C-alpha cells in the first residue's frame, strides 16, 4: 500500500512518522506546494493522478475546517482516506473512529466514545467515556476531555486543557 500525504509541514511529518511505524505502507511520499523536502513528489493539486486501489491519501493540514474539506473532496473523488492509529495509544474496543482521523502516541480513548471524521487526537491526550467528538476536532497534546461531552465540529482543544464532565452536554 502507498500513502500520499498532502502537506509536508509539521503535522505532515508527524503523520509520516506514525505511518512508517505502522508498517502498513511500502511507500510514503508528500505532495506540497512550498516544501523542498526530498520526499515531495508534486503539488497538492496533483492528488488526482494518485487515486488508485493501492494508494491512500491523507490531508495533513492543521486547519481543522480545511482538513475536513479536503477529506470530503477526496472521498467524493473515490480516493481512499486512511484512519491512522499509533500502536501505543489505548482505544477501547467500543470506540468508533471516523475516516481520516489520526490517533497519536500515548493517547487514550475510553469506552463508548465516537470520534468523527478528520479528528486529530494528539499525543498523550485523554478522551473519557461516552463522548462524541465532532468532525474536524483537534484534541491537542495532553488535553483531557472528561466524560459525556459532545465536542462541536472543528473545535480546537488546546494543549493541557481540561474539558469538565458534560460541559458540552450530549
FIBA-118009 format. One line per 10 residues: number of its first residue (from 1); for each residue z, y, x of N, C-alpha, C. Coordinates in steps of 0.05 Angstrom, whole numbers, always signed. Layout:
N
NUM> Z,Y,X,Z,Y,X,Z,Y,X ~ ... $
//
This chain:
170
1> +0,-24,+17,+0,+0,+0,+0,+25,+18 ~ -15,+45,+9,-17,+70,+24,-2,+92,+8 ~ +11,+110,+22,+24,+133,+9,+13,+159,+20 ~ +5,+176,+1,-4,+203,+8,+18,+222,-2 ~ +29,+238,+16,+50,+257,+9,+37,+284,+8 ~ +39,+298,-14,+29,+325,-17,+51,+344,-7 ~ +46,+358,+14,+66,+376,+26,+79,+364,+50 ~ +75,+377,+73,+87,+366,+98,+110,+384,+108 ~ +123,+397,+89,+147,+413,+96,+172,+395,+98 ~ +195,+408,+97,+220,+393,+100,+224,+370,+80 $
11> +218,+376,+54,+221,+355,+34,+200,+333,+38 ~ +176,+340,+45,+155,+321,+51,+163,+302,+74 ~ +174,+314,+94,+183,+297,+117,+206,+279,+110 ~ +224,+288,+92,+245,+272,+82,+235,+248,+66 ~ +215,+253,+49,+203,+232,+33,+189,+212,+52 ~ +175,+223,+72,+162,+206,+92,+182,+187,+105 ~ +205,+198,+114,+225,+182,+127,+236,+159,+110 ~ +241,+166,+85,+252,+145,+66,+230,+125,+60 ~ +205,+134,+57,+183,+115,+52,+179,+96,+75 ~ +180,+106,+100,+178,+89,+124,+200,+68,+123 $
21> +224,+76,+118,+247,+58,+118,+245,+36,+96 ~ +230,+43,+75,+228,+23,+53,+211,-1,+61 ~ +193,+2,+81,+176,-20,+89,+154,-26,+69 ~ +151,-11,+48,+132,-16,+27,+103,-8,+35 ~ +101,+11,+53,+75,+24,+58,+64,+16,+86 ~ +38,+9,+87,+26,+4,+113,+13,+28,+125 ~ +11,+49,+109,+0,+75,+119,+12,+98,+102 ~ +21,+118,+116,+32,+142,+103,+21,+167,+116 ~ +10,+185,+100,-1,+210,+112,+4,+232,+92 ~ -2,+256,+101,+2,+281,+86,-24,+295,+79 $
31> -23,+309,+56,-42,+330,+50,-26,+356,+49 ~ -35,+376,+63,-21,+401,+64,-40,+424,+70 ~ -37,+447,+57,-55,+469,+61,-50,+485,+86 ~ -26,+483,+98,-19,+501,+120,-9,+487,+146 ~ -1,+462,+143,+12,+448,+166,-8,+440,+187 ~ +2,+439,+212,-14,+429,+234,-3,+402,+244 ~ +15,+390,+228,+25,+363,+234,+2,+344,+238 ~ +4,+327,+258,-18,+308,+264,-22,+287,+242 ~ -3,+284,+224,-5,+264,+202,-19,+276,+178 ~ -26,+302,+179,-40,+315,+157,-70,+308,+158 $
41> -80,+297,+137,-108,+288,+136,-126,+305,+119 ~ -115,+326,+107,-131,+344,+90,-114,+363,+75 ~ -126,+377,+56,-112,+397,+39,-102,+384,+13 ~ -83,+396,+1,-72,+384,-24,-93,+380,-45 ~ -112,+398,-47,-134,+396,-66,-152,+373,-62 ~ -150,+359,-39,-166,+336,-33,-155,+310,-46 ~ -133,+312,-61,-119,+288,-70,-136,+269,-86 ~ -156,+280,-101,-172,+263,-119,-187,+241,-104 ~ -195,+246,-80,-210,+226,-65,-192,+203,-55 ~ -166,+206,-58,-147,+185,-50,-137,+168,-73 $
51> -145,+175,-98,-136,+159,-121,-149,+132,-121 ~ -132,+111,-119,-142,+84,-119,-119,+65,-126 ~ -126,+40,-130,-107,+19,-138,-86,+14,-116 ~ -93,+18,-91,-75,+12,-69,-63,+36,-56 ~ -63,+59,-71,-52,+84,-60,-34,+97,-80 ~ -11,+106,-71,+7,+122,-87,+7,+150,-76 ~ +11,+170,-93,+10,+198,-85,+36,+211,-95 ~ +50,+224,-77,+76,+237,-85,+75,+267,-77 ~ +80,+284,-97,+81,+313,-92,+109,+322,-82 ~ +111,+326,-56,+137,+332,-44,+141,+362,-42 $
61> +144,+374,-65,+148,+403,-66,+176,+409,-77 ~ +190,+427,-64,+217,+434,-72,+219,+450,-97 ~ +197,+463,-105,+197,+478,-130,+197,+458,-153 ~ +219,+458,-169,+222,+437,-190,+200,+437,-210 ~ +193,+460,-220,+172,+462,-241,+145,+454,-229 ~ +139,+464,-205,+114,+457,-192,+111,+428,-186 ~ +133,+415,-177,+132,+386,-172,+126,+371,-197 ~ +139,+378,-219,+135,+365,-244,+106,+369,-255 ~ +95,+393,-251,+67,+398,-259,+48,+380,-243 ~ +53,+378,-217,+37,+360,-200,+38,+331,-210 $
71> +62,+322,-216,+66,+294,-225,+50,+290,-251 ~ +52,+308,-270,+37,+306,-295,+7,+305,-290 ~ -2,+323,-272,-31,+324,-266,-40,+298,-253 ~ -25,+288,-234,-32,+263,-220,-33,+240,-240 ~ -14,+238,-258,-14,+217,-278,-38,+219,-297 ~ -44,+244,-305,-68,+248,-322,-93,+238,-309 ~ -94,+240,-283,-118,+231,-268,-116,+202,-259 ~ -97,+187,-271,-93,+159,-265,-85,+153,-237 ~ -73,+172,-223,-61,+166,-197,-35,+152,-200 ~ -28,+135,-181,-2,+122,-181,+18,+140,-167 $
81> +39,+147,-182,+61,+164,-171,+85,+146,-167 ~ +96,+144,-143,+118,+126,-138,+145,+139,-146 ~ +164,+121,-150,+192,+128,-150,+203,+116,-125 ~ +217,+133,-109,+225,+124,-82,+256,+125,-81 ~ +268,+102,-73,+297,+100,-73,+305,+89,-45 ~ +323,+104,-32,+334,+95,-6,+352,+71,-10 ~ +351,+52,+8,+366,+27,+7,+397,+32,+7 ~ +406,+54,+18,+435,+58,+19,+447,+72,-5 ~ +430,+78,-25,+440,+90,-49,+452,+68,-67 ~ +470,+76,-85,+480,+57,-105,+469,+66,-132 $
91> +456,+48,-145,+445,+53,-172,+454,+30,-190 ~ +469,+37,-210,+477,+16,-230,+452,+3,-242 ~ +454,-23,-247,+432,-37,-260,+425,-26,-288 ~ +443,-10,-300,+438,+0,-326,+424,+28,-326 ~ +418,+38,-302,+406,+64,-299,+376,+62,-303 ~ +364,+82,-316,+335,+85,-319,+326,+109,-302 ~ +306,+104,-286,+296,+126,-268,+267,+130,-274 ~ +260,+156,-280,+233,+163,-287,+214,+164,-263 ~ +189,+163,-269,+168,+163,-248,+169,+188,-232 ~ +164,+185,-206,+163,+208,-188,+190,+219,-179 $
101> +211,+204,-185,+238,+212,-176,+243,+200,-149 ~ +260,+214,-133,+268,+205,-107,+299,+205,-105 ~ +310,+183,-96,+339,+180,-92,+343,+176,-62 ~ +358,+195,-50,+361,+196,-21,+386,+181,-12 ~ +390,+178,+14,+412,+162,+25,+440,+170,+14 ~ +455,+149,+8,+483,+150,+1,+488,+162,-27 ~ +467,+167,-42,+470,+178,-69,+482,+156,-87 ~ +496,+164,-108,+508,+145,-128,+498,+154,-155 ~ +487,+135,-170,+480,+139,-198,+494,+118,-214 ~ +513,+126,-231,+531,+107,-244,+520,+98,-271 $
111> +535,+81,-284,+528,+66,-308,+516,+83,-331 ~ +495,+72,-343,+483,+83,-368,+473,+112,-364 ~ +463,+118,-341,+451,+144,-336,+421,+143,-337 ~ +409,+164,-347,+380,+166,-348,+371,+189,-330 ~ +353,+182,-311,+342,+202,-293,+313,+207,-302 ~ +306,+233,-306,+280,+240,-316,+258,+236,-295 ~ +235,+247,-301,+212,+247,-283,+215,+268,-261 ~ +206,+262,-237,+205,+282,-216,+232,+293,-207 ~ +253,+277,-210,+280,+286,-202,+285,+281,-173 ~ +300,+299,-160,+309,+294,-132,+339,+290,-134 $
121> +349,+266,-126,+377,+261,-124,+383,+260,-94 ~ +393,+281,-84,+395,+285,-55,+418,+270,-43 ~ +419,+270,-17,+438,+255,-1,+467,+259,-10 ~ +481,+237,-13,+510,+237,-19,+517,+251,-45 ~ +498,+254,-63,+505,+266,-89,+514,+243,-107 ~ +529,+251,-128,+540,+231,-147,+534,+240,-175 ~ +522,+221,-191,+518,+226,-219,+534,+205,-234 ~ +553,+213,-249,+572,+194,-261,+560,+182,-287 ~ +575,+166,-300,+565,+150,-323,+556,+167,-347 ~ +537,+156,-361,+529,+168,-386,+515,+195,-385 $
131> +504,+202,-362,+490,+227,-360,+460,+224,-366 ~ +448,+246,-375,+419,+248,-378,+410,+271,-361 ~ +394,+264,-340,+385,+284,-321,+356,+291,-329 ~ +351,+315,-336,+325,+324,-346,+303,+322,-325 ~ +278,+324,-334,+255,+323,-316,+256,+346,-296 ~ +249,+340,-271,+246,+360,-250,+272,+371,-239 ~ +294,+359,-245,+320,+369,-236,+323,+363,-206 ~ +337,+380,-191,+345,+374,-163,+375,+375,-162 ~ +387,+351,-156,+416,+349,-152,+419,+350,-121 ~ +427,+373,-111,+428,+378,-82,+449,+361,-67 $
141> +449,+364,-41,+467,+349,-23,+496,+350,-33 ~ +508,+327,-36,+537,+325,-42,+545,+337,-69 ~ +526,+344,-86,+533,+354,-113,+544,+331,-130 ~ +561,+338,-149,+572,+318,-167,+567,+327,-196 ~ +556,+308,-211,+552,+312,-240,+571,+292,-253 ~ +593,+303,-264,+612,+286,-277,+601,+275,-304 ~ +616,+257,-316,+607,+241,-339,+597,+257,-362 ~ +578,+245,-376,+568,+252,-402,+557,+281,-403 ~ +540,+287,-384,+526,+313,-384,+496,+309,-389 ~ +484,+328,-402,+455,+328,-406,+445,+353,-390 $
151> +434,+348,-366,+426,+369,-348,+397,+378,-357 ~ +394,+404,-361,+368,+414,-371,+345,+410,-350 ~ +321,+407,-361,+297,+404,-344,+296,+426,-323 ~ +288,+418,-299,+282,+436,-276,+307,+451,-266 ~ +331,+444,-273,+355,+457,-263,+359,+448,-234 ~ +370,+466,-218,+378,+460,-191,+409,+461,-190 ~ +421,+439,-183,+450,+438,-179,+455,+440,-149 ~ +467,+462,-141,+469,+468,-112,+487,+449,-97 ~ +484,+449,-71,+499,+431,-53,+529,+435,-57 ~ +543,+413,-61,+572,+414,-64,+581,+423,-92 $
161> +564,+431,-109,+572,+440,-136,+582,+416,-152 ~ +602,+422,-169,+612,+401,-187,+608,+411,-216 ~ +594,+394,-231,+589,+399,-259,+610,+382,-274 ~ +628,+396,-287,+651,+383,-301,+641,+366,-324 ~ +658,+346,-333,+651,+329,-355,+642,+346,-379 ~ +620,+337,-391,+610,+349,-416,+605,+379,-415 ~ +601,+390,-392,+595,+419,-390,+568,+425,-405 ~ +550,+406,-402,+524,+407,-417,+525,+383,-436 ~ +536,+386,-460,+541,+363,-477,+516,+348,-485 ~ +520,+322,-489,+498,+304,-497,+488,+310,-524 $
//
